[in-house]
C-alpha cells in the first residue's frame, strides 16, 4: 500500500528557474565535491546521489564531459567527515555539496570562499552558517529538511499508536545535530506537557551510550523513543532498531529508511527530492550566481511510513487513521 503525499511547510517558497535559461554552454570542465552522510552501501544515500546526478544532467552537466564529481561518504563519523572535507577542498572545486549538519560543519570551517550548497542543516542561522534565509550573505546556501515543531508531530503519532506511553526519550548526538542537539528540545517538552508524558533528553555520542539509553528505557514500562534525524543516528540505524525491538520500546524516526529497515514509524521529508532541488542550486552557481543571493528553502514533500510487522511484534494495533494517512504501509 503506497501513495505520495505533498505537504508544503508554512513559509516555504520554491524558486522557479526555467530550464530554457540554462541552455547556454559553459566552457571548460567544472568540478563539484560531494560529502554525504551515509556509507556507500546505503541504498537511500545512493538514491540521493543518483537524483543529484540526474538533475545536473538535465541541466546540461555531463560527467566525463563538462563535469567532474568527487564523491565522499562520511557515514556520520565526525573525524572521517572532517578528513574528507579537507580532501575535497584541496581539490579546489567550483562548488561543494554537503549533506546535513555533520558534513556542512567541517566544510564551512575550512573554506569561506568556495560555494557550498547544503541539505539538512535545519538551524543554519543559529548555527552561524548564514545571515538569513532570504539573503544568506556568504558562501553557503541550501535547503533545510526539519523544523522544531516536528517533534510534536512525532510524539503525537507515537502516543496515538501506543496510548499507554508515560515517558518518551528524545535521542540525539549533540556533536552532529543542529544547535548541539537542542534544536527540538523546546517543542518536544511543550508537546510532552500537552500529552502528559515525561520528556527525557538522551544525548549519546557512541554505540555504548545508545545501548545504555535504550536499556534504561526498557527497564521502565510504558516508555517510548523519538530518534532525532541526523548523521550519527542514521549511521547507527540498525543498532537503534534492534535495541528498540529487544527492549520492546515503541519508536518513531525522521527518515523513511528507518521504517523500511524495521522501525515502527517514520515521518520526515522526501530526502531524494530535496537533494534533487539542491542540484539546481549547484547548476546556478556553476553558471555564475552567488550563494549569498540564493535563498535557503524548506522541504515541500514529506513521507509518513508505518511498519505493520513491527507494530504486531510490539503488540500494538495501528489506528485506521494512521493507515489511511500513510504514504507507505509495510506489511
C-alpha positions as CSV (number, residue, x, y, z in Angstrom):
1,X,0.0,0.0,0.0
2,X,1.8,3.2,-1.1
3,X,1.0,6.6,-2.2
4,X,2.7,10.0,-2.1
5,X,1.6,13.0,-0.1
6,X,2.7,16.5,-0.8
7,X,2.7,18.8,2.2
8,X,4.1,22.4,1.9
9,X,5.6,23.8,5.1
10,X,4.3,27.2,6.0
11,X,6.7,29.9,4.8
12,X,8.4,27.7,2.2
13,X,9.0,29.2,-1.2
14,X,10.1,27.2,-4.2
15,X,12.2,29.2,-6.6
16,X,11.3,28.5,-10.2
17,X,14.1,28.6,-12.7
18,X,13.2,27.8,-16.3
19,X,15.4,25.2,-18.0
20,X,15.5,27.4,-21.1
21,X,17.5,29.9,-19.3
22,X,20.1,27.2,-18.6
23,X,20.6,26.2,-22.2
24,X,23.8,28.2,-22.7
25,X,27.0,26.2,-22.7
26,X,29.7,26.8,-20.1
27,X,33.3,26.4,-21.3
28,X,35.6,24.0,-19.6
29,X,35.1,21.2,-17.1
30,X,33.6,22.2,-13.7
31,X,34.3,20.3,-10.5
32,X,31.9,19.6,-7.7
33,X,32.7,18.0,-4.4
34,X,30.1,15.9,-2.5
35,X,30.2,14.9,1.1
36,X,27.4,12.5,2.0
37,X,26.1,11.4,5.5
38,X,25.8,7.7,4.9
39,X,28.2,4.9,3.9
40,X,28.5,4.0,0.3
41,X,26.4,0.8,0.7
42,X,23.4,2.7,2.0
43,X,20.5,2.5,-0.5
44,X,19.0,5.8,0.5
45,X,22.3,7.5,0.1
46,X,22.8,6.0,-3.4
47,X,19.3,7.2,-4.4
48,X,20.1,10.7,-3.3
49,X,23.4,10.8,-5.3
50,X,21.6,9.4,-8.4
51,X,18.9,12.1,-8.1
52,X,21.7,14.7,-7.8
53,X,23.5,13.5,-10.9
54,X,20.3,13.1,-12.9
55,X,19.2,16.7,-12.2
56,X,22.6,18.1,-13.1
57,X,22.5,16.1,-16.3
58,X,19.1,17.6,-17.2
59,X,20.7,21.0,-16.9
60,X,23.4,20.1,-19.3
61,X,26.2,18.9,-17.0
62,X,27.6,15.6,-18.1
63,X,30.2,13.6,-16.1
64,X,33.3,12.8,-18.1
65,X,32.3,15.7,-20.3
66,X,31.9,19.2,-18.8
67,X,31.5,18.0,-15.1
68,X,33.6,16.1,-12.6
69,X,32.0,15.0,-9.3
70,X,34.3,14.0,-6.4
71,X,32.1,11.9,-4.0
72,X,33.0,11.1,-0.4
73,X,30.9,9.1,2.1
74,X,31.2,10.4,5.6
75,X,28.9,7.9,7.2
76,X,28.1,10.1,10.2
77,X,31.6,9.8,11.6
78,X,33.0,13.2,12.7
79,X,36.7,12.6,12.1
80,X,36.1,10.9,8.8
81,X,33.9,13.8,7.6
82,X,36.5,16.3,8.7
83,X,39.2,14.4,6.8
84,X,37.1,14.2,3.7
85,X,36.2,17.9,3.9
86,X,39.8,18.8,3.9
87,X,40.5,16.4,1.0
88,X,37.6,17.8,-1.1
89,X,38.6,21.4,-0.5
90,X,42.2,20.5,-1.5
91,X,40.8,19.6,-4.9
92,X,39.8,23.2,-5.4
93,X,36.3,22.5,-6.7
94,X,34.0,25.1,-8.2
95,X,31.2,24.1,-5.7
96,X,30.7,21.8,-2.8
97,X,27.6,19.9,-1.7
98,X,27.2,19.0,2.0
99,X,24.5,16.6,3.2
100,X,23.3,17.7,6.6
101,X,24.9,19.5,9.5
102,X,27.7,16.9,10.3
103,X,29.0,17.4,6.8
104,X,28.5,21.1,6.5
105,X,30.3,22.0,9.7
106,X,33.8,20.9,8.7
107,X,33.4,22.2,5.1
108,X,32.2,25.6,6.4
109,X,35.1,25.8,8.9
110,X,37.7,25.0,6.2
111,X,36.6,27.5,3.4
112,X,34.9,30.8,3.3
113,X,35.3,31.2,-0.5
114,X,34.2,28.0,-2.2
115,X,30.4,28.0,-2.7
116,X,28.6,25.4,-0.6
117,X,25.1,24.0,-1.0
118,X,23.7,22.1,1.9
119,X,20.8,19.9,2.6
120,X,19.5,19.3,6.1
121,X,21.2,21.9,8.3
122,X,18.0,22.7,10.0
123,X,19.2,25.7,12.0
124,X,21.6,27.4,9.6
125,X,21.1,30.9,11.0
126,X,21.5,29.9,14.7
127,X,24.5,27.7,13.8
128,X,26.2,30.6,12.1
129,X,26.2,29.3,8.5
130,X,24.1,32.1,7.0
131,X,22.8,35.5,7.9
132,X,19.2,34.9,6.9
133,X,17.1,32.5,4.9
134,X,16.2,35.2,2.3
135,X,19.8,36.6,2.0
136,X,22.3,34.0,3.1
137,X,25.1,36.6,2.7
138,X,28.2,34.4,2.4
139,X,29.5,31.3,0.5
140,X,26.7,29.0,1.9
141,X,23.1,28.3,0.9
142,X,20.9,25.3,0.6
143,X,17.8,23.5,1.8
144,X,16.6,22.7,5.3
145,X,14.7,19.5,6.0
146,X,13.2,19.8,9.5
147,X,11.7,22.3,11.9
148,X,11.4,22.1,15.7
149,X,7.6,21.6,15.6
150,X,8.1,18.2,14.0
151,X,8.9,16.9,17.5
152,X,5.3,17.5,18.4
153,X,4.2,15.5,15.3
154,X,6.4,12.6,16.2
155,X,5.2,12.5,19.8
156,X,1.5,12.8,18.8
157,X,1.8,9.9,16.4
158,X,3.7,7.7,18.9
159,X,1.1,8.4,21.5
160,X,-1.7,7.6,19.1
161,X,-0.3,4.2,18.2
162,X,0.7,3.4,21.8
163,X,-1.7,5.3,24.2
164,X,-0.2,3.8,27.4
165,X,3.2,5.6,26.9
166,X,4.0,7.6,30.0
167,X,7.6,8.8,29.2
168,X,9.4,9.4,25.9
169,X,13.1,9.9,25.3
170,X,14.4,12.1,22.5
171,X,17.7,10.6,21.5
172,X,20.3,12.7,19.7
173,X,24.1,13.2,19.3
174,X,24.9,16.9,20.2
175,X,28.2,16.6,18.2
176,X,26.4,16.1,14.9
177,X,22.9,17.6,15.3
178,X,21.8,21.2,14.8
179,X,22.2,23.6,17.8
180,X,24.3,21.0,19.5
181,X,21.3,18.7,19.9
182,X,18.9,21.2,21.3
183,X,17.1,22.0,18.1
184,X,13.9,20.1,19.0
185,X,14.0,20.3,22.8
186,X,11.6,23.2,23.5
187,X,9.0,21.9,21.1
188,X,9.5,18.4,22.4
189,X,9.0,19.5,26.0
190,X,5.9,21.5,25.1
191,X,4.4,18.5,23.3
192,X,5.2,16.2,26.2
193,X,3.3,18.6,28.6
194,X,0.3,18.5,26.2
195,X,0.2,14.7,26.1
196,X,1.0,14.3,29.8
197,X,4.2,12.3,29.3
198,X,7.5,12.7,30.9
199,X,10.1,14.1,28.4
200,X,13.6,12.6,28.6
201,X,16.6,14.1,26.8
202,X,19.1,11.4,25.8
203,X,22.4,12.8,24.5
204,X,24.5,10.0,23.0
205,X,28.0,10.0,21.4
206,X,28.7,6.4,20.7
207,X,27.2,2.9,20.4
208,X,27.7,2.1,24.1
209,X,25.7,5.2,25.1
210,X,23.0,4.2,22.7
211,X,22.8,0.8,24.3
212,X,22.7,2.2,27.8
213,X,20.0,4.7,26.9
214,X,17.7,2.0,25.3
215,X,18.4,-0.4,28.2
216,X,17.3,2.3,30.7
217,X,14.1,2.9,28.7
218,X,13.5,-0.9,28.6
219,X,13.6,-1.1,32.4
220,X,10.7,1.3,32.7
221,X,7.3,0.2,31.4
222,X,5.4,2.3,29.0
223,X,8.4,4.1,27.6
224,X,8.7,5.4,24.1
225,X,11.5,6.8,21.9
226,X,12.0,9.5,19.3
227,X,15.2,9.3,17.3
228,X,16.2,12.7,16.1
229,X,17.2,12.6,12.4
230,X,20.9,13.4,11.9
231,X,24.0,11.8,10.6
232,X,25.0,9.9,13.7
233,X,21.6,8.3,14.3
234,X,21.4,7.4,10.6
235,X,24.8,5.7,10.8
236,X,23.6,3.7,13.8
237,X,20.2,2.9,12.3
238,X,20.4,-0.9,12.5
239,X,21.6,-0.8,16.2
240,X,18.8,1.6,17.2
241,X,16.1,-0.5,15.5
242,X,17.4,-3.8,17.0
243,X,17.6,-2.3,20.5
244,X,14.1,-0.8,20.3
245,X,12.9,-4.3,19.3
246,X,14.8,-6.1,22.1
247,X,13.5,-3.8,24.8
248,X,10.1,-3.6,23.2
249,X,10.2,0.2,23.1
250,X,7.8,1.8,20.5
251,X,10.0,4.3,18.5
252,X,9.5,6.8,15.8
253,X,12.0,8.2,13.4
254,X,12.5,11.2,11.0
255,X,13.6,9.2,7.9
256,X,11.9,6.7,5.8
257,X,14.8,4.3,5.7
258,X,14.3,3.6,9.4
259,X,10.8,2.2,8.9
260,X,12.0,0.3,5.8
261,X,14.7,-1.3,8.0
262,X,12.2,-2.4,10.7
263,X,11.5,0.8,12.6
264,X,7.9,1.3,13.8
265,X,7.1,4.7,12.4
266,X,8.8,7.5,10.4
267,X,7.7,10.9,9.3
268,X,10.0,13.3,7.5
269,X,11.0,15.0,4.3
270,X,11.5,13.2,1.0
271,X,15.3,13.5,1.1
272,X,15.8,12.4,-2.5
273,X,13.5,15.2,-3.7
274,X,15.4,17.7,-1.5
275,X,18.8,16.6,-2.9
276,X,17.3,16.9,-6.4
277,X,16.3,20.5,-5.7
278,X,19.7,21.3,-4.3
279,X,21.3,20.2,-7.6
280,X,19.5,23.1,-9.2
281,X,21.4,25.5,-6.9
282,X,24.7,23.8,-7.9
283,X,23.8,24.4,-11.5
284,X,23.1,28.1,-10.9
285,X,26.3,28.5,-9.0
286,X,28.3,26.8,-11.8
287,X,26.8,29.3,-14.2
288,X,27.9,32.3,-12.2
289,X,25.3,33.0,-9.5
290,X,26.4,33.6,-5.9
291,X,25.3,31.6,-2.9
292,X,24.8,34.8,-1.0
293,X,21.9,35.7,-3.4
294,X,20.1,32.3,-3.4
295,X,17.6,32.0,-0.6
296,X,17.6,29.0,1.7
297,X,14.5,26.9,1.1
298,X,12.4,24.5,3.1
299,X,11.2,21.0,2.0
300,X,8.0,20.5,0.1
301,X,7.5,16.7,0.1
302,X,7.1,14.6,3.2
303,X,6.7,10.8,3.8
304,X,4.8,9.0,6.6
305,X,5.7,5.3,6.8
306,X,4.2,2.7,9.1
307,X,5.7,-0.8,9.6
308,X,2.8,-3.1,10.5
309,X,5.1,-6.1,11.1
310,X,6.9,-4.2,13.8
311,X,3.7,-3.0,15.3
312,X,2.4,-6.6,15.6
313,X,5.7,-7.7,17.2
314,X,5.2,-5.0,19.8
315,X,1.6,-6.0,20.3
316,X,0.3,-2.6,19.0
317,X,-2.8,-2.0,16.9
318,X,-2.3,0.7,14.3
319,X,-5.4,3.0,14.2
320,X,-7.1,3.2,10.8
321,X,-6.4,6.9,10.6
322,X,-2.7,6.3,10.6
323,X,-3.0,3.5,8.0
324,X,-5.0,5.8,5.7
325,X,-2.5,8.7,6.2
326,X,0.5,6.5,5.5
327,X,2.4,7.2,2.3
328,X,3.7,3.6,2.7
329,X,2.5,0.8,4.9
330,X,5.0,-2.0,5.3
331,X,3.3,-5.4,5.8
